[in-house]
Amino acid sequence: MEPTTEFLSCSEHTGHRVSSYCQQCKRPICAVCCAIDHSGHTVMALTDLMVECLGSLNEDIAKNEAAVQTLINLANEVGPSTTMLDQYIDRELNSMDSTLEAKRRSLHTEVDQRAQEARRQLQEELAWVERELHTLTTGAAVLDCLSKRHGVVEDDLGGLISEAMSFDEFMSHVDAPLHDPPRMLEMLGLQLPTQSLQEVCDLISWTNITAEPTRQIFPTT
């Protein structure tokens, strides 16, 4: 676009058109103004000013067009970028879900295993207690029968043998039959299974007890 040379008339000097621009006063002036009122001021021709302003305007337009194109490009990339971001979020969340599920299964398995082990140990302890209780019950029946038949035990469990009976005399009553539970059942008149009596005999093991600790239980006369 070519700058026009048709300028407005000067407001200070009638009949004169503005042809210059005072950079100090920031206004267009005519030739008379340049010689009188604006003498010594920096002035430039309006045509040069128009060319300068037009160049600056074109630069601004080019910058704005570049910015607009950048925005258009970003807008075109927003769709694919959003899709990629959604896919990334989905992958991360799925990975977290898988990790949490694996941890959950691992914890459940560990708890179940510990519970099974605890139940197994409790069952073993219960079985042991039941066996011990059975043995003690059977042994109590044997001792009760011995006390009734031979006066070995009176009312107190701490006195398994009366003071009138020596250790050797007690052993003469019970030692031999302990090797033969069926015979012992017959001699003592017990209504017990032979296997139960055998367990009692094995537990007591009279014939394997040394004389000294045994005599601490059954004092000699």
MARDRENTI-912501 format. One line per 10 residues: number of its first residue (from 0); their letters; for each residue x, y, z of N, C-alpha, C, CB. Coordinates in steps of 0.2 Angstrom, whole numbers. Glycine has a CB too. Example, Ala and Ser with C-alpha at 12.3 -4.5 7.8 and 13.67 -1.06 7.14 Angstrom:
REM residues 2
0	as	66/-28/39/62/-22/39/66/-16/39/57/-22/45; 64/-11/35/68/-5/36/64/0/39/70/-3/29
***
This chain:
REM residues 221
0	meptteflsc	4/-6/0/0/0/0/4/6/0/-5/0/6; 3/11/-5/7/17/-5/4/22/0/7/19/-12; 9/25/3/6/31/8/3/36/4/12/33/13; -2/39/7/-6/45/3/-2/51/5/-13/45/5; -2/56/0/1/63/1/-5/68/3/5/65/-5; -11/66/3/-16/70/5/-17/71/12/-23/68/1; -15/76/16/-15/77/23/-20/82/25/-8/78/26; -22/82/31/-26/87/33/-23/94/34/-29/85/40; -27/99/34/-25/106/35/-23/107/42/-31/111/33; -18/112/43/-15/113/49/-20/117/53/-8/117/49
10	sehtghrvss	-21/115/59/-26/119/64/-23/125/66/-27/114/70; -17/127/66/-14/133/68/-13/138/62/-7/132/71; -12/136/56/-11/140/51/-15/138/45/-3/140/48; -21/142/44/-26/141/39/-23/141/32/-32/146/40; -25/136/28/-23/136/21/-16/132/20/-22/142/19; -13/130/26/-7/125/25/-9/118/28/-1/129/30; -7/114/24/-8/107/26/-2/104/30/-9/102/19; -3/99/34/2/96/38/7/92/33/-1/92/44; 13/93/34/18/89/30/23/85/35/21/93/25; 23/87/41/29/84/45/26/82/52/34/89/47
20	ycqqckrpic	30/79/56/28/76/62/33/78/67/26/68/62; 31/82/73/35/84/78/36/78/83/33/90/81; 42/75/83/42/69/88/42/71/95/49/65/86; 44/78/96/44/80/103/37/82/106/49/86/104; 33/85/101/26/87/103/21/81/102/24/93/100; 23/76/98/19/71/96/13/73/92/17/67/102; 14/77/87/8/79/83/11/81/76/5/85/86; 6/81/71/8/83/64/8/91/64/3/80/59; 12/93/60/13/101/59/14/102/52/19/103/63; 13/109/50/14/111/43/21/114/43/9/116/41
30	avccaidhsg	23/117/37/29/120/36/30/126/40/30/122/29; 25/130/41/25/136/45/27/134/52/19/140/45; 24/129/55/25/127/62/32/125/63/20/121/63; 35/122/58/42/120/58/47/126/59/44/115/52; 45/131/55/49/137/55/48/141/62/48/141/49; 42/141/64/41/146/70/40/142/77/34/150/68; 34/139/77/32/136/84/37/130/86/25/134/84; 39/126/81/43/120/83/50/120/80/39/114/79; 53/127/80/59/127/78/64/124/83/61/135/78; 69/120/81/73/117/85/71/110/87/75/121/91
40	htvmaltdlm	64/108/86/62/101/88/64/96/82/54/102/88; 64/90/84/65/85/80/59/83/76/68/78/84; 59/84/70/53/83/65/55/78/60/50/89/62; 50/74/57/51/70/52/45/70/47/52/62/54; 46/69/41/41/69/36/36/64/37/44/68/28; 29/66/36/24/62/37/24/56/33/17/65/36; 27/56/27/27/50/22/32/45/25/29/53/15; 38/48/28/43/43/31/39/40/37/49/47/33; 36/44/41/32/41/47/27/36/45/29/47/51; 24/37/40/19/32/38/22/26/36/15/35/32
50	veclgslned	28/26/32/32/20/30/34/16/36/37/22/25; 37/20/41/39/17/47/34/14/51/43/22/51; 28/17/51/22/14/55/20/8/51/17/19/56; 19/8/45/17/3/41/22/-3/42/16/5/34; 28/-2/42/33/-8/43/32/-11/49/40/-5/42; 31/-7/55/30/-9/61/24/-13/62/30/-4/67; 18/-11/58/12/-14/58/12/-21/55/7/-10/55; 16/-21/49/17/-27/46/20/-32/50/21/-26/39; 26/-30/54/29/-35/58/24/-37/64/35/-31/61; 20/-33/66/16/-35/72/11/-40/69/12/-29/75
60	iakneaavqt	8/-39/62/4/-43/59/7/-50/58/1/-40/53; 13/-50/56/17/-56/55/17/-60/61/23/-55/52; 19/-57/67/20/-60/73/13/-63/75/22/-55/79; 8/-59/74/1/-61/76/-1/-67/72/-4/-56/76; 0/-67/66/-1/-73/62/3/-79/64/0/-71/54; 9/-78/66/13/-84/68/10/-87/75/20/-82/69; 8/-82/79/5/-84/85/-2/-88/84/4/-78/90; -6/-85/79/-12/-89/78/-11/-96/75/-16/-85/73; -6/-96/71/-4/-103/68/-2/-108/73/1/-102/62; 2/-105/78/4/-109/84/-2/-112/88/9/-105/88
70	linlanevgp	-6/-107/89/-12/-109/92/-16/-115/89/-17/-103/94; -17/-114/82/-20/-119/78/-17/-125/78/-20/-116/70; -10/-125/78/-6/-132/78/-7/-135/85/1/-130/77; -7/-131/91/-8/-134/97/-15/-137/98/-7/-128/103; -20/-133/95/-27/-135/95/-28/-142/91/-32/-130/92; -24/-143/86/-24/-149/82/-21/-155/86/-21/-148/75; -16/-153/90/-13/-158/94/-16/-160/101/-6/-156/96; -21/-156/103/-24/-157/109/-28/-164/109/-29/-151/111; -32/-165/103/-35/-171/103/-31/-177/104/-39/-172/96; -26/-178/100/-21/-184/100/-18/-184/107/-16/-184/95
80	sttmldqyid	-16/-178/110/-12/-178/116/-17/-180/122/-10/-171/117; -23/-178/121/-28/-180/126/-29/-188/126/-35/-177/125; -30/-191/120/-30/-198/119/-24/-202/122/-31/-200/112; -18/-199/121/-12/-202/123/-12/-202/131/-6/-199/120; -14/-196/134/-14/-195/141/-19/-200/144/-16/-188/143; -25/-201/141/-30/-205/144/-27/-212/144/-37/-205/140; -24/-214/138/-21/-221/138/-16/-222/143/-18/-222/131; -12/-217/144/-6/-217/149/-10/-218/156/-2/-211/149; -15/-214/158/-18/-215/164/-21/-222/165/-24/-209/165; -24/-224/160/-27/-231/160/-22/-236/162/-31/-233/154
90	relnsmdstl	-16/-236/158/-11/-241/159/-8/-240/166/-5/-239/154; -7/-234/169/-5/-234/176/-9/-236/181/-3/-226/177; -16/-235/180/-21/-237/185/-22/-245/184/-28/-234/183; -21/-247/178/-22/-255/177/-16/-258/181/-22/-257/170; -10/-255/180/-4/-258/183/-5/-258/191/2/-254/181; -7/-252/193/-8/-252/201/-14/-257/203/-11/-245/203; -19/-258/199/-24/-263/201/-21/-270/201/-30/-263/196; -17/-271/196/-14/-278/196/-9/-279/202/-10/-279/189; -5/-274/203/-1/-274/209/-5/-275/216/4/-268/210; -10/-271/217/-14/-272/223/-17/-279/223/-19/-266/223
100	eakrrslhte	-20/-281/217/-23/-288/217/-18/-293/219/-26/-289/210; -12/-293/216/-7/-298/218/-5/-298/225/0/-297/214; -4/-291/228/-3/-291/235/-9/-293/240/-2/-283/237; -15/-292/237/-21/-295/241/-21/-302/241/-27/-292/238; -19/-306/236/-19/-313/235/-13/-315/240/-18/-315/228; -8/-312/240/-2/-314/244/-4/-314/251/4/-310/242; -7/-308/253/-9/-308/260/-14/-313/262/-11/-301/262; -19/-314/258/-24/-319/260/-20/-326/260/-29/-319/254; -16/-328/256/-12/-334/256/-8/-335/262/-8/-335/250; -5/-329/264/-1/-329/270/-5/-330/276/4/-323/271
110	vdqraqearr	-10/-327/277/-15/-327/282/-18/-334/283/-21/-322/282; -20/-337/277/-23/-344/277/-17/-349/279/-25/-346/270; -11/-348/277/-6/-353/279/-5/-353/286/0/-352/275; -4/-347/289/-3/-346/296/-9/-349/300/-2/-338/298; -15/-348/298/-21/-350/301/-21/-358/301/-27/-348/298; -19/-361/296/-18/-368/295/-13/-371/300/-17/-370/288; -7/-368/300/-2/-370/304/-4/-369/312/5/-366/303; -7/-364/313/-10/-363/320/-15/-368/322/-13/-356/321; -19/-370/317/-24/-375/319/-21/-382/319/-29/-376/313; -16/-383/315/-12/-390/315/-9/-390/322/-7/-390/310
120	qlqeelawve	-5/-385/324/-2/-385/331/-7/-386/337/2/-379/332; -13/-383/336/-18/-383/341/-20/-391/342/-23/-378/340; -21/-393/336/-24/-400/335/-19/-405/338/-26/-402/328; -12/-404/337/-7/-408/339/-7/-408/347/0/-407/337; -7/-401/350/-7/-400/357/-14/-404/360/-7/-393/358; -19/-403/357/-25/-406/359/-25/-414/359/-32/-404/355; -22/-416/354/-21/-424/354/-17/-426/359/-19/-426/347; -11/-422/360/-6/-424/366/-10/-424/373/0/-419/366; -14/-418/374/-17/-417/380/-22/-423/381/-21/-411/381; -26/-425/376/-30/-430/376/-27/-437/378/-34/-431/370
130	relhtlttga	-21/-438/375/-17/-444/376/-15/-444/384/-11/-445/372; -12/-438/386/-10/-438/393/-16/-439/398/-6/-431/394; -21/-436/396/-27/-437/400/-29/-444/401/-33/-432/398; -29/-447/395/-31/-454/395/-27/-458/399/-32/-457/387; -20/-457/398/-15/-461/402/-16/-460/409/-8/-459/399; -17/-453/411/-17/-452/418/-24/-455/421/-17/-444/419; -29/-455/417/-35/-458/420/-35/-465/421/-41/-456/415; -31/-468/416/-30/-476/416/-26/-477/422/-27/-478/410; -20/-473/423/-16/-474/428/-19/-473/435/-10/-469/428; -24/-468/435/-27/-467/442/-31/-473/443/-32/-461/441
140	avldclskrh	-34/-476/438/-38/-482/439/-34/-488/442/-42/-484/433; -28/-488/439/-24/-494/442/-22/-493/449/-17/-494/437; -20/-486/450/-17/-485/457/-23/-486/462/-15/-478/458; -29/-484/460/-35/-485/464/-36/-492/466/-41/-482/461; -35/-496/461/-36/-503/462/-31/-506/466/-36/-507/455; -25/-504/465/-19/-506/469/-20/-504/477/-12/-503/467; -23/-498/478/-24/-495/484/-29/-500/488/-26/-488/485; -34/-501/484/-40/-505/487/-38/-512/489/-46/-505/482; -33/-515/484/-31/-522/485/-25/-523/490/-30/-526/478; -21/-518/490/-15/-519/493/-13/-514/498/-9/-520/488
150	gvveddlggl	-17/-509/499/-16/-503/503/-10/-499/502/-15/-506/510; -8/-499/495/-3/-495/493/-4/-488/493/-1/-497/486; -10/-485/491/-12/-478/491/-18/-477/496/-13/-476/484; -17/-472/500/-23/-471/504/-27/-465/501/-21/-469/512; -28/-460/505/-32/-454/502/-28/-449/499/-36/-451/508; -22/-449/500/-18/-443/498/-13/-446/492/-14/-440/503; -13/-442/486/-9/-444/480/-2/-444/482/-10/-440/474; 0/-439/487/7/-439/489/10/-445/492/8/-433/493; 5/-449/495/8/-455/498/5/-461/494/5/-456/506; 9/-462/489/8/-468/484/8/-475/488/12/-468/478
160	iseamsfdef	12/-475/493/12/-481/497/12/-480/504/19/-485/495; 9/-484/508/9/-483/515/15/-484/518/3/-488/518; 16/-481/524/23/-481/528/24/-489/530/23/-477/534; 19/-493/530/20/-500/533/23/-504/527/14/-502/535; 22/-502/521/25/-506/515/31/-503/512/19/-506/510; 36/-507/512/43/-505/509/43/-505/502/48/-510/512; 48/-502/499/48/-502/491/49/-509/488/54/-498/489; 53/-513/491/54/-520/489/47/-524/489/59/-523/493; 43/-523/495/37/-526/495/32/-524/490/34/-525/502; 32/-517/489/28/-515/484/29/-517/477/28/-507/483
170	mshvdaplhd	36/-518/475/38/-520/469/36/-528/468/45/-519/468; 36/-531/473/35/-538/473/27/-539/471/36/-542/480; 23/-534/472/16/-535/471/15/-533/463/12/-530/475; 18/-528/461/17/-525/454/22/-526/449/15/-518/455; 28/-528/451/33/-528/445/32/-533/440/40/-529/449; 31/-539/442/30/-545/437/24/-544/433/29/-551/441; 18/-542/435/12/-541/431/13/-535/426/6/-540/435; 17/-530/427/18/-525/423/21/-527/416/23/-520/426; 24/-533/416/27/-535/410/22/-539/406/33/-540/411; 16/-540/409/11/-544/406/4/-541/407/11/-552/408
180	pprmlemlgl	2/-536/404/-4/-532/405/-10/-536/406/-5/-527/400; -12/-541/401/-18/-545/402/-18/-549/409/-18/-551/397; -12/-551/411/-12/-555/418/-13/-549/423/-5/-558/419; -10/-543/422/-11/-538/427/-19/-536/428/-7/-532/426; -22/-536/422/-29/-535/422/-33/-540/426/-32/-534/415; -31/-546/425/-34/-552/428/-33/-551/436/-32/-558/426; -27/-550/438/-25/-550/445/-28/-544/449/-17/-549/446; -28/-538/445/-31/-532/449/-39/-532/448/-28/-526/446; -41/-535/443/-49/-535/442/-51/-529/439/-52/-536/449; -47/-526/434/-48/-520/431/-52/-521/425/-42/-516/429
190	qlptqslqev	-57/-517/423/-61/-517/417/-58/-512/412/-69/-516/419; -52/-513/410/-49/-508/405/-46/-512/399/-43/-505/409; -46/-508/393/-43/-511/387/-36/-513/389/-44/-507/381; -34/-519/386/-27/-521/387/-22/-515/384/-25/-527/383; -24/-512/378/-19/-507/375/-18/-501/380/-22/-505/369; -24/-499/383/-23/-493/388/-19/-495/394/-30/-491/390; -19/-501/396/-15/-503/402/-8/-504/400/-18/-510/405; -7/-506/394/0/-506/391/3/-499/391/0/-510/384; -1/-494/389/2/-487/388/4/-485/395/-3/-483/385; -1/-487/400/1/-485/407/8/-488/409/-5/-487/412
200	cdliswtnit	8/-495/408/14/-498/410/20/-495/407/14/-506/408; 20/-494/400/25/-491/397/27/-484/400/24/-490/389; 22/-480/402/23/-474/404/27/-474/411/17/-470/405; 24/-478/415/27/-479/422/34/-482/422/22/-483/427; 34/-488/418/41/-491/417/44/-492/424/46/-487/413; 40/-496/428/43/-497/435/50/-501/435/38/-502/439; 51/-505/430/57/-509/430/63/-505/428/56/-516/426; 62/-500/424/67/-496/422/69/-490/426/66/-493/415; 65/-489/432/67/-483/436/72/-486/441/60/-481/440; 77/-481/442/83/-483/447/80/-483/454/89/-478/446
210	aeptrqifpt	84/-487/458/81/-488/465/81/-481/469/86/-493/468; 86/-477/468/87/-471/472/81/-466/471/93/-468/471; 80/-464/465/74/-459/464/67/-463/465/74/-456/457; 67/-469/464/60/-473/465/59/-473/473/60/-480/462; 64/-474/477/63/-474/484/62/-467/487/70/-477/487; 63/-462/483/61/-455/485/53/-455/485/64/-450/481; 50/-459/480/43/-459/480/40/-464/485/41/-460/473; 43/-470/485/41/-475/489/46/-476/494/40/-482/485; 46/-473/500/51/-474/505/51/-481/508/49/-469/511; 57/-483/510/58/-489/513/57/-489/520/65/-492/511
220	t	55/-495/523/54/-495/531/61/-495/534/49/-500/533
***
